[in-house]
Amino acid sequence: MESREERESSPPKADRTFALTYIGWSSLDRRTTLPMLPWLVAEIRRRSERGDCGPVVQPREVQLVLIPPFVRCVPSSSNNSSVFIFEHKAQLISRFIHNSNDLSYFAYLLRGQPDNPESEMSCHVFKACDPNQVPEVISRIRQVSKSALKGDTKPKQEADEAFYNSQKYEVLYRGKVTVLHKKAASTLIDDCIDKFRQHEVERKRLRLLNGQRGSTEGAPVEHSSAPNHVQPSDADKNRTMLFQVGRFEVNLISPDSKTVVLEKNFKDISSCCQGIKQSDHFGFICRDQSESGPSQYVCFVFQCASESLVDEVMLTLKQAFTTAATLQSNKTQVQLCEACPMHDLHKLCERIEGEPRRPTKLAIQKYLSQLTDNEQAEIFERVQRLKPGSDQEENELVILHLRQLCETKQKSHLHIGEAPQVNIQFDSKGLCWHGNVGIQCQNKCDMKTLTRLSGVCDAAVLSRSNGEGRKRTLSGCSSDSLSGGLPPTPRRVSWRQKIFLRVASPMNKTSASMQHPDHSDGRELLPLSPRACNSSLDPLGRQLPPGERPKRTGADYRALWKTAIHQQILLLRMEKENQRLEASRDELHIRKMKLSYQEVGQCSKDALALWERKLTAPGRTTVPQDKEEMYHALCQGVPKGRRGEVWLLLSHQHRLRHRLPQRQQAPDTPYQDLLKQLTAQQHSILVDLGRTFPTHQYFSAQLGAGQLSLYNLLKAYSLLDTEVGYCQGISFVAGVLLLHMSEEQAFDMLKFLMYDLGIRQQYRPDMVSLQIQMYQLSRLLHDYHRELYNHFEEHDICPSLYAAPWFLTLFASQFPLSFVSRIFDFVFVQGTGVIFKVALCLLSSHEGEIVECDSFESIVDYLKTTLPALTHAQMEQTIAKVMEMDISKQLHAYEVEYHVLQDEMLEAGPLPDDSDRLDKLEKTNVHLKKQNMDLLEKLQAARQKIQTLETSVENFLSRESKMKHMIRSLEQERAAYQKTIERMRSCLPPDALTDVEMTQIKTGPNGKAKTTAKKP
């Protein structure tokens, strides 16, 4: 809508206004999940740009006005804020989307009817002129939403907020065993561990006998007692996995291969158990379909870092099973089951999230192959009609039509446990309708036939209700056995059957359907292979009769075999080459994704040639190079594509000049050996994976390749450096390294930064080094920027409020990646002194704006929000100032000064009256706490009283409204009666009025009605 009546005579005051471009909006089903949202945003963008995904919606310039608690979208051409495109409450926004390829785009989801679980949601997409403006817009909207929720006395909890939240744990996969029963015995896990040990001893004995290194894992060992088949994991490989407990399934993800190695639905898991003697082990029994025979029960065994972690895993599994059962019951608000089409689409989008274009297309093709032929053909025709120009566009269009198809199928979908009402009815033509299955039979069909057909249809319906709805079910029965002498109709042959008939069996007689190609259905063409079969190009279609075929000799057969072998060899070579090219293409795509930032300062051709010579010079890792020349080359710029190699070169040169003592060096444990161990820091690491560069495409996918590589890196360092373990800031430092090099190289560079450059001191539990750095920064401000220092002191702004994240993350948590990468260039040469220079340059260049902030909140908000949003020119100016600045002597003097002051305070000791003063302060503190509790009780009672009074006022207002409505009704009724009396009086003749007595009703002073008779 374009306008709306004003709520008040004076327009409300806007909290903040942002100039944006409104791209468009789209409605979506409430079952739409987070992995589907980027495809939805791409659909809205494509609709606004080309108009081929629906009605054309032209982008328009708007002003996004924040009027707490409302968010209002106003056209830029309108000066009146009461004329707007749409308006809604900020607390109705359920999620923001800002992880697309173009960071200037963002979107948010809006709940239409929070009380109705089946109501649709909407997605609104905007574009900002500056990508750095988007985080500020999102932050402001969230602040408005939080303030509105605080004012609401009864905030509602949405069941879909934690819809696809999953718990993740690091486990060590020990192996699997085949068991006889689906219920686990109390000693099953302990027995499995014993069998694994026996199996390992037997394997070592066979190795010694055979005299070669090998594995007998592929041949399970038979045992007389259960468990009878034992298949332990290979101890020489990395067996650590991420155990993910989802909403309907359990996934086992390998951080090493970046793939899901095991996926089991809850319906397949029969029981879970924990070890008694081996209390740090657990497992679950599930049904496993074997390739050679029927399904069997298998127990998968895992090991955790501690017994308490196993208890947590078992509790999580129990809660997940209970939640899944509740969601699948009829009492669930949002109906969703494993067979839901929207759940299948969610799993597809989750599988392709963060993948390159080519693997994404292959995964979509695999999903399309599970649809019916008509659905495949329909989607293919729609996509080809729009003529996509690239694989990415084709993927977006296919996902668009798949979402529309799944939403349509979802409306008529029967959830697991629901059975349709099946009624058998007959029409005049003898057509028997059984549910959705129509069977045409003769009028003289007997009851036996009808009973048999009814049983067949019941089986078809039952198979759908048991969760097989995603597979093709029986939609009709052949009438050949019932029609008697009716001629058989020509049978339609699909494209798969045509290939089978031409290839698999000798075609002595051409199929009837192949003789009549006009009867074939064009919709049955394979969507991803649009060309139909041409019989003129098929040599097997023109086969001669058996009697006229020429006889082949042995030489002919040998020649045919030789040709087939050569073709097979050529095909294998082509497949290997194709796999190599695809791997190279994927690697280039990931590398391009990692380095998707604009460089600060263009690297000249001379600088490129200089770095090329240095990176290819022989002995570059063993021969020291000129330090001044290296620093001069660094100031000229570093090529973005070779930045990782430059960092490696700088680290080697530093180690050649500064050899650490043996006791200060990092432990020499190989990276792969560290990955095979379990870490006690897994919870902290897993929680911070989603918080590290959440808007970067490489790290945005949940448990994608980026997050798994980051997990490996952080886990390995937590095991290497047991004193530091894991600290939050390390994840950003490791993330920057991963964007420019491989995992092992990034791990080596992380060790260099931590040990060789001494950054690990600020992550130690006591954080004494960080306190020294905060003192040094304060002293720099005191000596060189006194006005800014006094302004901070006046408002009690200590450096730890704003500068601690700068030092702990090397500016990576708040500043643009291009700026951070340039800072890392100088950190590899000058160490942590660069952080002080960058901080001092940033504060000095924004000194005027900071001094204008006149409150504690405004200063902190400016330092954390506005200051990091640097323009490209400001970044270049800051880096230029950093290159010219030298504060190494001051930093050393301030560090000595800190230690002297600390020693003086320790030598002085406590003051004589400190104990008495502490006692008085403790008593005062206890008294104040008591007063605080009394005031809290009074405040709670007052709030309850206010709530009661507000309820009474609402009741009175409701009654008043009803009374006013009743009074208006009575007045209208009285007016109607008066009109009726006047009309009746006008109908009487004049002579009759003299004989009629008129009665007037008058009201006396006591409020009672008094009747007086008056004669005219």
Number of C-alpha atoms within 10 A of each C-alpha: 8 10 13 12 7 12 9 7 6 7 11 13 11 14 12 14 18 16 17 24 20 25 25 20 22 14 14 19 16 17 23 18 18 16 21 21 21 18 20 22 27 18 23 22 22 20 21 21 15 13 15 15 17 12 10 15 18 13 17 15 16 23 22 23 22 23 19 20 20 19 22 25 22 26 22 17 10 12 9 11 19 17 18 21 14 13 18 15 18 24 21 15 20 14 14 16 19 23 22 19 14 12 19 19 24 23 25 19 21 23 21 17 12 15 11 11 18 14 13 17 20 16 22 19 22 23 22 18 12 13 15 18 18 22 16 15 19 16 12 16 22 16 16 20 20 15 15 17 16 10 10 10 8 8 11 10 8 12 11 15 10 9 14 14 11 14 19 22 19 26 25 21 24 22 19 22 21 21 21 12 15 17 16 19 11 12 14 22 27 19 18 27 20 12 22 20 13 14 19 19 12 14 17 16 12 16 15 11 9 10 9 9 10 11 14 17 15 8 10 14 15 11 11 7 9 17 21 16 19 25 21 24 18 15 11 9 12 20 21 23 23 22 21 19 21 21 21 21 19 20 19 22 22 18 24 18 12 15 15 14 11 11 12 15 15 21 14 13 20 16 15 17 20 25 22 14 12 15 17 18 27 27 25 20 24 25 18 16 12 10 7 6 7 8 11 15 20 23 29 20 27 25 22 23 19 14 17 12 19 23 17 12 21 17 12 17 18 13 12 21 20 11 15 21 15 13 18 20 17 12 9 15 16 17 16 21 22 21 21 24 23 27 19 16 21 19 14 19 22 19 18 19 22 22 19 17 19 17 14 20 19 13 16 19 16 12 14 21 14 13 14 13 17 16 18 21 21 16 21 22 15 13 20 15 10 13 12 14 8 9 13 15 18 18 20 21 26 22 21 19 17 21 22 15 15 17 20 13 14 19 10 8 17 21 22 19 13 16 13 12 8 15 10 12 11 11 8 7 10 15 16 21 18 19 15 13 17 15 20 17 19 14 10 8 12 9 9 9 13 14 11 11 16 19 12 14 24 15 13 17 24 16 15 24 18 15 18 16 19 15 13 11 12 14 12 13 14 9 14 13 11 15 14 10 8 10 8 9 7 11 12 15 18 18 18 11 12 15 11 11 16 15 11 10 8 11 15 10 7 12 14 13 16 17 9 11 12 9 14 16 13 14 16 19 23 20 22 14 8 13 9 11 12 8 12 9 9 11 9 13 14 10 13 12 10 8 7 8 9 8 7 8 9 8 9 11 11 11 12 12 12 12 12 12 12 12 12 12 12 12 12 12 12 12 12 12 12 12 12 12 12 14 14 12 15 17 13 13 15 20 16 14 17 19 16 18 15 13 19 22 20 13 16 13 10 12 19 17 11 13 22 14 11 16 16 9 10 10 10 15 17 11 12 14 17 9 14 9 10 16 16 12 16 20 18 14 21 25 19 20 13 15 21 22 16 21 23 20 16 23 20 18 22 20 16 14 12 10 11 12 7 8 7 11 14 15 11 7 11 11 18 14 12 19 22 18 17 21 22 17 17 21 14 12 22 22 13 18 23 16 15 24 22 15 18 20 21 25 26 23 23 17 25 21 22 23 24 24 22 27 22 21 24 27 23 25 24 21 20 19 16 9 12 16 20 23 19 17 21 21 25 22 22 23 24 21 24 24 23 21 21 12 18 15 17 24 21 17 23 22 21 22 19 20 17 21 20 15 21 22 16 21 21 16 11 10 12 13 17 19 16 19 25 19 19 22 21 17 17 20 18 14 10 12 16 13 15 19 20 15 18 19 11 12 13 11 17 14 16 16 11 16 19 18 17 19 21 22 19 26 26 26 20 17 18 19 21 19 24 20 24 22 19 23 22 22 19 22 20 15 16 19 16 24 23 22 22 21 17 20 19 22 17 15 14 14 16 12 12 20 16 11 15 12 13 13 11 13 22 16 14 16 17 17 15 14 17 17 19 16 12 15 10 15 19 17 16 19 21 14 15 21 16 8 13 13 12 13 8 13 20 11 11 19 15 13 15 16 12 12 11 11 11 11 11 10 9 8 8 10 8 8 8 10 11 10 12 11 11 12 12 12 12 12 12 12 12 12 12 12 12 12 12 12 12 12 12 12 12 12 12 12 12 12 12 12 13 12 12 12 12 12 12 12 12 12 12 12 12 12 12 12 12 12 11 12 12 12 12 12 11 11 12 12 12 11 12 11 12 12 12 10 11 10 12 10 9 10 9 10 8 8 12 11 10 11 11 13 11 11 11 12 11 10 8 6 8 9 11 11 12 11 10 10 10 9
